[in-house]
Amino acid sequence: MSNYSINVTPEKKPVLDKRWEQTHSGAVLWNQSMSIPKDIMVLGDTKLSSNFMAMDNMPSAQISNLTQLSNKNSTPSNGMQSLRASANVYITSVYYNWYWVQDVAFSDEVTIYNAGPDVASGRVIIWILEDGYGFAAPFYNLAPGYTTTVTVPFEAISGSSSVGVKPINVEVRVGPDDISTHFIRLSTDGVEVYNNDANHLADPDGGDSLESSELYHPFNNGYTILREAALAGDNSYTPYYTAYFINDYVNRHMHYAEEAEYYYPYVIYSVSDLYMTSHGYIGVCDDYSTLSIAFERALGVPSRYYRIEMNNPQGPVGHGITEIWDGTGWVHSDPTWHVFNNPQVYKQSGYTDVHLWLQSDASDSVYAGDPSGDQFLDPKFDFGIIVDLGEPPAYN
C-alpha cells in the first residue's frame, strides 16, 4: 500500500458583513468583540425523535431554583452565570431541528419564562458561532411569571456556512439595550449537509451516486454514520474540500488489513460501513472507499465507486477508489493511498493498463455465491450495475 501527502491549497472562509446581514431576513451577525460566556448552561433533559428533531428541557427543579434566586434579586450560582438576574428572562425548553440542508428554511420553537418583576420585550437568537451568524425572532410584553414560545426561523446559507458538525447556541436578549439574559448551548449538535436539488449540488447520475445501499447506511443505527461523516468533513465550504477532508480522515482512522491476519472477511469481501465502524476500522482498499463514499453521500456529496485492475512488473493488481462530483466534474479520490485529485498517480507509481469498472447499486443479494444479510458483499459481483469503462485516458 502506498501513502502520499496530499497537497491542496487551504480553503478560504467566507467573510460576512453588514450587507450580507441585510440581504438575509432575520439574520444577525455575531459581534466579534463580544465574549462568549465561560459557563454556558445546557438544559440537560433531552429527547430525540426520528424526524431529525430534538427537545431540550430545563428540569422543573432548576426553574424553581432560578425563580427563587430572581425573587431574592441575587446573582445566579451553581454554574448559571450565563443568566443575568437583572432582567430574569430565561430559556426553559427548545424544540429544534438538528439536520440542516443548506438553503432550506425551517423553524425552531424556543420557550422562555419571565421570572422578573417587570414586563419584558426582546428577541431570541439561535446562533451558529463557528460561522459567525444566527437568526432572531422578537417577543413582546411578556408578563412576569408567564411563559411564551417564540418561533425562530433558521436557514443554513450555502457559501456562508460550512457543512459538518454545528454546535447550536440559543440566547435571549431583553430591552432596548439588547441585554443578554440567558445564553445556552443545545445538547445535540446540528449536522449541516449540501442541498442536492437542481439549483445546488445535483447528482448527475440522477440520485444513484447519493443513494443508500447495503454498503452505505447514513441514516441507520441512530445516525452514527451521518454524525461521523459530519466530523470527517467538518468545517468545509465546498464539496471538493469536503471530499478532501474525508479522504484524509478515512486514511488516518482506518487500519489496513494485511492478508495473513485479516484474510476473512476483509480480503475476501467488501464490508459495510456499519461493520467497519463497529469492528475497529479495519479493511483493504475497497473498504476504505466504502467508508469514504458513505461519509460523502451522508453529507450530500455525490460519489462513485470504481474497481481497478492494473499491471506492474510483478503482475496484475486489484484496487478500489472513488470519485466525487464537485458541481462541475468528477474528482479522483484514493483514501487508501492518501491521494486526492491525481488519477495519474498509478502511472507515476509504475503501473500500466489501468482498467476501471464503475460499480453501483450494492446489494448482498445480487451474487448467489455469497450469503446475503451478513454485511459482507462480494467485491466484484454484488452490484446491480457494473459498467466496464476500459482504460480511461485520465488514468493512463
N, C-alpha and C positions, 0 to 999 in steps of 0.2 A: 504494500500500500504506500502510495506517495503522499507527501504532505507539503503544501506550499503556503507561503504567506500571501494573503490577498492584499492587493494594493488598490484601494478605492478612495477617491477624493472624499473627504468628510462632507456630510450633508449640512446644508445651511438651514438654520432655524429661522422661520419667518419672523419679521418684526411687525408687531401690531401697534397701530397708532390711533389717534382720535378719529381720523377719517374712517378707519375700519370699524370703530365702535359705532359711529353714526350710521353706517350702512347696514348694520345688523340690529334690528329692533329688539330692545330689551337687553342687549349685550352691555357688559360692564368690564372695563379693563382693570386689572389689579395694579394698584399704585405700588411701584417697586420700592418706594421709600417707606411703605408700611411694614411693620414687623408682624410676623405670624405668631399668634400666641404660643408660648412654650408648652403650656399644659392644656392640650386640646382634648376636650371631652369626646368620648364615644358613648352613644346612648346605651349600648350594651345588649338589650333584648332584641335579637334579630330573628326574622323569619324569612325564608326564601320560598318562592313559588316557582312553578315550572315554566312560566312565561317570561323569564328574564326580569322579574320584579322582586324587590326585597322590601321588607318593612323593619325599620329600626324604631324601637320604643324606649322611652325613658321609664324605668321602673317607678311604680306609684310611690314607693317609699322615698325615692330620690326627689320626686316632685314635691312631696310633703315637706321634705327637709329644706328644699330651696325656698318654698313658700314661708316657712318659719324664719329662715335667715332674712328673707326680704322684709318680713314684718318687724324684725329687730333692727332693720337698716344696717346690717353688718356685712362685711366682705365675705363672700363665699369661700369655703375652705374645702379640705379633703379632695384636692385635685380638681377644683371647679373655678380656678382663677380666670378661665375664659368667659365667665359670666360676670357682668358688671352690675352691682347692686343698685346703681343709681337709677336705672330705667326698669330693670326687672322684667323684661320680655324674653322668654327663652323657648327653645325648641323642645317639644315633647315627643313628637314622632315624625318620621319621614317615610313615605311610600314612594319608592323610586325605581326607575329603570336602570339596570346596570349594563345592558348590552346596547351599544350605540353604533348605528350605521351612519356614516358621515352624510351630512346634509339632509337627514330625516328628522323632522321636529317631533318632539314628544313632550309630555308634561309630567312633573313630579308633584306630589302633594306634601306640603310641609305644615304640620300643625304646631301652632305657637300658643303660649299661655302668658297672660299679663298678671304677674304677681305683685306689681307695684301699686301705689296709691292713686295713680293718675291715668287718664285715658291716653292711649299711645297710638301713634301712627308711624309708619316707616316702610321698610321693604325687607324682603327675604331674598338672599342671593345664593345661588348654587355655583360654587367655584371649582374650576379646574386649574389649580395654581401652577402646575407644571407647564401649562400652555399660556398662562397669564391672563385668562379671562373667565367670565362667568355670565350668568343670565339672572336678571332680577325681576321681581313682581311686587307691587305695593300692597300694603294693608292699611286700613283707615279706622280710626276711632275704636280701637279695641279697649273695651271697658275693663277696669280692674276685676280680677277674679274670673275672667272669661277666656275662652279659647276661640281660635278661628283657624281654618285651614286655608292656606294660600296655595293656589295653583301656579307653579313656576314653569313656564315653557323653557325648553332647553334644546340645543342643537349643536352637535359636534361639526364644526365648519371645516370642510376639506381644504387643504392647503394652509390652514391656520392652526390646525390641531393634529397631533401625532396619533398614530394608531398604537395599540398596545394597552398596557395597564394604566388605568386612570383613577388615582386616589380622588375621592369626592369630598369636598368640604361644603358645609352649609352655614350661613351667617345671618343673624338678624341685626338690622340697623334701625335706630329709632330717632325720630325728631328731625327738626330742620338742620341740626348739626351732624346728622348721619352717624350717631354714636353707636358703636358696636356693642351689643349687649350679650350676645351668645355666639360662639364660634365652635363648631363641632366637625369631626371627621366621621363619615359614614363607615360602618363596619365592613361593608362589601365594596371592594374596588370595582370601578367600571371597566369594561373592555370595549375599546373602540376599533371598528373594522371599516374596510373600504366599502363603498357603495358600488354595487355591480349592475346598476341599471344602465340604460342605453346612453345616458349623458355623463357617465362616470367611467368606472373600470369594468366595462362589459367583457364577458368571456367570448372570445372569437370562436370558441368551439361550442357555442350555444348552451353552455352550462355543464358540459362533460368535464371540463377542467376545474370545476368547483364542487362537483358532487361528492357526497359521502359514499363509502363503499365498505366492503368487509376488510379493507386495509386502513381506511381513514374514517375516524369517528369524532369529529369536532364537538358534537352535541350529546355524546353518551357519557355515562358514568359520572354524573354531576359536573359535566363540562370540564373535566380535567384536562383534556387535550386543548380545548379552547383557551383555558386560563394559562396553560404553559405556553401556548402559541403567543399569547399576549406578552409574556415575559421574553420569549425568544425574539420577537420583532419589535420590542418596546422602543418608544421614542423615535420612530421613523416616520417620515412625512410623504414618501413616495413608495410605490410597490417595488421599485428597483432596490432601494435601501432596505426595505422590509425583508426582501428575499436574501439580500447580502447578510443582514444581521442573523437571519435564521440559518443560513449556511454555516456561519461561524459558530452559532450556538450548538447546532447539532454536532458539528465536528468536535467541539470541546466536551460535550456531555456523553457522546457515545463511546463505547469501548469495542474495538474491532475484534471480532470473534475469529481466533486462529482455528484452523480446521481440526487440529488434534484435540483441542479442548472443548470446542463447541460445535462439533460437526452436526449434531442434532440439537435444536432444529434449524439453526441459523444458516448453515451452509446448504442444507437441503431445501429449505423453504424460505419464502418471504413471510415475515411475521407481521402482525398488525401493530398499529401504533399503541393500542392499549396494552398489548402483551409486552412490547418493548419497555414502555414507561413503568410497568409494574414488575419487571424482571431484570432490573439493573442496567438498562440502556445498552444492551449487547446486540451486536449484529454485524452483517457484512454490507457491501455496497448497496444492495437493493433495499436493505433495512434503513440505512442512512437516508436514502432517497424517500422511502415511505414516510419517515418521520418528518422530513423537510416538507413534503407535499401536504401532509396532514396539518402542519402548522401554517403553511402558506394559504391553503384553502380555508382554514378556520378564520383567517384574518381577511379573506376576500381577495386573495391574490391568485388568479388562475394559474394552474401549474400542471405539467405533464410529466409522465414517467417514460424513460427510454431504456430499453435493454440494448447493450452494446456488445458486439463481438469484434475483436481486432487482433492483429498479429504482431508478434515481436520475434526476435531470433530464437527464443525458446519454444515458440509455438503459439496457438490461438489462446486468447484470454477473454473471459467474460467480465462485464462490468455493468453497473446501473447508475444512471444520472437523472437529473431533472432539467426542465426548462420552465421559466416563469414568464408570464405576459406582463410587461411593464406599461401597457397602454398604447405602445407603438410597435412593439415587436417582441419576439421570443428571445429570452436571455438564458444562456447556458449557466447551469449551477451544478457543481460536483461537491457535495458536502463530505464525501469520503476522502477525497484528495485535498479538500480545503481550497478549491479553485472556483472562482466566480467570473463569469463573462469572458471565458477564454476557451472556446471549443477547440482551438489548435493545440491545447496542452498535450494531447495524446500523441500527436505527430511530433511535437517538440520533445517528447519523452522517448522517442524511438519506436513508437507503434505505427503500423501501416494498416491500410484496408479497414478503416473504422466504419463499421456497418451498424446502422441503427434500426430498431423496431420500436414504434410507438405502441404502448400498451395501456389500455384504459378499461373502465367498467370491471374492476377487480371483483371477482366473486369466487368463493370457495367451492361453488357447486358446478363450475364450468368443466373442470377436468375430472373425469370419472376415476382416474388413477390415484386421486388424492382425497382422503376423507374430508368431509365438509363439517363446518361448525366448530373447528378447533383453533381458529385464528392463525393457522399455518396454510399458506397458499403456494401452489406450485409457481415458481418464479417465471416460467415460460408460458404456461398454458392456462392458468386460472384467471384469464382476462377475456371479457366478452368481445373486445375489439383489439386486434393485433394488426398493425399496418407496417409492412416492410418498406422502409424508406431508402434502402440501398446504402450508398456511401455518399452522404451529403457533402458538397464542397466545403461548407463551413467547418467540417470536422476533418477534412482530408487535404 
